[in-house]
């Protein structure tokens, strides 16, 4: 007698596809050819520990917030104490003497004074510096 068996058709003719595209495998975690991620940052563990401490410890959070308020008030007082000159030459020197962290604030605050007169004076000063450098090169050669 013949036995009748029902089986899945895929059991007999199963062939693995070799045309499968291999998955991209990144072996270097610092690989960023387009520079999308920016420069690598350090101190990740310390930042996370600080965040956790701020979340759990209300006393530390309040002390940190008080410190931020004191620092903000100190910056505001220092900004108010600065005397801004009226002439373009003094304004140029004022910008050159300003700290790098404060330059953005000062430019925004003094934007109305950054007019055509200021920029023409700045071009004049740069032109004088350019010619002064070329003259010294000629004399030194």
Phi, psi and omega per residue, in radians:
X1 nan 2.559 -3.141
X2 -1.621 2.367 3.118
X3 -1.686 2.391 3.134
X4 -1.774 2.179 -3.105
X5 -2.190 2.387 3.098
X6 -1.909 2.109 3.131
X7 -2.316 2.914 3.115
X8 -1.304 2.366 -3.095
X9 -1.204 -0.412 -3.103
X10 -1.288 -0.268 -3.141
X11 -1.181 -0.659 -3.053
X12 -1.383 -0.753 -2.991
X13 -1.971 0.592 -3.101
X14 -1.395 2.039 3.116
X15 -2.129 2.285 3.128
X16 -1.291 2.379 -3.141
X17 -1.372 2.208 3.136
X18 -1.674 -0.082 -3.112
X19 -1.540 0.205 -3.108
X20 -1.232 2.358 -3.140
X21 -1.338 2.265 -3.137
X22 -1.233 2.555 3.112
X23 -1.191 2.495 3.080
X24 -1.226 2.299 -3.111
X25 -2.120 2.056 3.122
X26 -1.611 2.086 -3.105
X27 -1.758 -0.226 -3.133
X28 -2.082 2.062 -3.066
X29 -1.299 -0.274 3.112
X30 -1.634 0.162 -3.118
X31 -1.251 1.980 3.133
X32 -2.639 1.313 -3.013
X33 -1.130 -0.525 -3.135
X34 -1.525 -0.145 -3.131
X35 1.268 0.486 -3.097
X36 -1.192 -0.664 -3.039
X37 -1.428 -0.181 -3.129
X38 1.388 -3.100 -3.132
X39 -1.195 2.591 -3.140
X40 -1.140 2.483 -3.141
X41 -1.891 2.539 3.100
X42 -1.876 3.005 3.078
X43 1.393 0.435 -3.115
X44 -1.103 -0.748 -3.113
X45 -1.140 -0.745 3.132
X46 -1.116 -0.696 3.106
X47 -1.101 -0.759 3.140
X48 -1.141 -0.708 3.101
X49 -1.107 -0.708 3.119
X50 -1.116 -0.743 3.100
X51 -1.063 -0.797 3.141
X52 -1.095 -0.700 3.128
X53 -1.115 -0.702 3.126
X54 -1.175 -0.605 -3.141
X55 -1.238 -0.667 -3.032
X56 -1.623 -0.655 -3.031
X57 -1.727 1.817 -3.098
X58 -1.215 -0.557 3.131
X59 -1.158 -0.741 3.107
X60 -1.152 -0.662 3.122
X61 -1.122 -0.750 3.118
X62 -1.136 -0.695 3.105
X63 -1.117 -0.706 3.114
X64 -1.146 -0.750 3.118
X65 -1.130 -0.663 3.070
X66 -1.094 -0.725 3.123
X67 -1.106 -0.704 3.093
X68 -1.091 -0.735 3.138
X69 -1.117 -0.751 3.126
X70 -1.090 -0.765 3.136
X71 -1.124 -0.722 3.123
X72 -1.111 -0.714 3.116
X73 -1.166 -0.677 3.104
X74 -1.098 -0.754 3.105
X75 -1.112 -0.737 3.142
X76 -1.094 -0.742 3.129
X77 -1.135 -0.702 3.116
X78 -1.147 -0.654 3.113
X79 -1.172 -0.692 3.135
X80 -1.223 -0.500 -3.092
X81 -1.349 -0.316 -3.125
X82 -1.210 2.377 3.103
X83 -1.755 2.143 -3.088
X84 -1.634 2.199 3.117
X85 -1.262 2.805 -3.089
X86 -1.652 -0.512 -3.063
X87 -1.550 2.720 -3.118
X88 -1.083 -0.611 3.135
X89 -1.154 -0.761 3.111
X90 -1.162 -0.633 3.123
X91 -1.146 -0.666 3.089
X92 -1.099 -0.807 3.106
X93 -1.106 -0.648 3.127
X94 -1.068 -0.778 3.119
X95 -1.164 -0.644 3.134
X96 -1.202 -0.534 -3.131
X97 -1.509 -0.187 -3.108
X98 -1.294 2.504 3.105
X99 -1.114 2.676 -3.108
X100 -1.090 -0.625 -3.129
X101 -1.203 -0.462 -3.040
X102 -1.714 -0.117 -3.028
X103 -1.123 -0.667 3.140
X104 -1.114 -0.741 3.114
X105 -1.112 -0.771 -3.099
X106 -1.170 -0.657 3.099
X107 -1.129 -0.728 3.116
X108 -1.156 -0.689 -3.116
X109 -1.213 -0.644 -3.058
X110 -1.766 0.319 -3.129
X111 -0.958 -0.694 3.115
X112 -1.082 -0.455 3.140
X113 -1.480 -0.182 3.116
X114 -1.494 1.274 -3.072
X115 -1.851 -2.963 -3.105
X116 -1.085 -0.648 3.129
X117 -1.073 -0.764 3.134
X118 -1.097 -0.809 -3.082
X119 -1.229 -0.577 3.069
X120 -1.176 -0.672 3.073
X121 -1.127 -0.701 3.121
X122 -1.096 -0.743 3.100
X123 -1.109 -0.692 3.110
X124 -1.074 -0.809 3.134
X125 -1.095 -0.750 3.125
X126 -1.131 -0.681 3.088
X127 -1.092 -0.732 3.112
X128 -1.126 -0.711 3.107
X129 -1.128 -0.704 -3.125
X130 -1.103 -0.803 -3.139
X131 -1.225 -0.575 3.119
X132 -1.144 -0.677 3.126
X133 -1.184 -0.744 -3.113
X134 -1.181 -0.605 3.103
X135 -1.147 -0.732 3.132
X136 -1.149 -0.607 3.097
X137 -1.136 -0.696 3.138
X138 -1.144 -0.761 -3.118
X139 -1.197 -0.578 -3.124
X140 -1.341 -0.415 -3.083
X141 -1.326 nan nan
